[in-house]
Amino acid sequence: MGSNLQEQFSDQFNDVVSRLQSKQLFQSDWDIASFAIFFIFIGMVLLLVILVLIRCCCCCCCDDEKPRRQKVGIENMALEP
């Protein structure tokens, strides 16, 4: 079992090295599309994480300086019991 796993790993490693040497990393258009979709997904996740961190930092730092909102309008006394 261990030798079979080692052979598979070495075959995949040799395949990657041969692709790098031939400068032909992708075999088909599907490889290119899946690679692009993967990096777009990773980019969106990183963008969302950065936005969350910015939001948290701004809320923590600026929360004390903001005055609280006040209610606007007239209170409806007819709804009181």
C-alpha positions in Angstrom: 0.0 0.0 0.0 2.8 2.4 0.9 4.8 1.7 -2.2 1.6 2.1 -4.4 1.0 5.5 -2.8 4.7 6.4 -3.3 4.5 5.4 -7.0 1.4 7.5 -7.6 3.0 10.5 -5.9 6.2 10.1 -7.9 4.2 9.7 -11.2 2.2 12.9 -10.4 5.4 14.8 -9.5 7.1 13.7 -12.7 4.0 14.7 -14.7 4.1 18.2 -13.1 7.8 18.5 -13.7 7.4 17.4 -17.4 4.6 20.0 -17.9 6.7 22.7 -16.4 9.7 21.8 -18.6 7.5 21.8 -21.8 5.7 25.0 -20.7 2.4 23.3 -21.4 0.7 23.4 -18.0 -2.9 22.8 -19.2 -4.0 19.9 -21.4 -7.4 21.3 -22.4 -9.6 24.3 -22.2 -11.4 22.7 -19.3 -8.2 22.8 -17.3 -7.8 26.5 -18.0 -11.5 27.2 -17.1 -11.3 25.2 -13.9 -8.1 27.0 -12.9 -9.6 30.4 -13.6 -12.8 29.6 -11.6 -10.7 28.3 -8.7 -8.7 31.5 -8.5 -11.8 33.7 -8.9 -13.3 31.8 -5.9 -10.2 32.2 -3.8 -10.0 35.9 -4.7 -13.6 36.5 -3.7 -13.1 34.7 -0.4 -10.0 36.8 0.3 -11.9 40.0 -0.7 -14.8 39.2 1.7 -12.3 38.4 4.5 -10.6 41.8 3.9 -13.9 43.6 3.9 -15.0 42.0 7.1 -11.6 42.9 8.8 -12.0 46.5 7.6 -15.5 46.6 8.9 -14.6 45.2 12.3 -11.6 47.5 12.7 -13.7 50.6 11.7 -16.5 49.6 14.1 -14.2 49.0 17.0 -12.2 52.2 16.6 -14.9 54.6 15.6 -17.8 53.3 17.7 -17.0 55.5 20.7 -16.9 58.7 18.6 -20.3 58.3 16.8 -23.3 59.8 18.5 -26.2 57.3 18.8 -29.2 57.7 16.5 -32.2 59.5 17.9 -35.8 58.5 17.0 -37.3 60.7 14.4 -41.1 61.4 14.2 -44.0 61.5 16.5 -44.8 58.7 19.0 -48.3 57.3 18.4 -50.1 57.6 21.7 -53.1 55.7 20.4 -51.2 52.5 20.5 -50.6 52.8 24.2 -52.8 50.5 26.4 
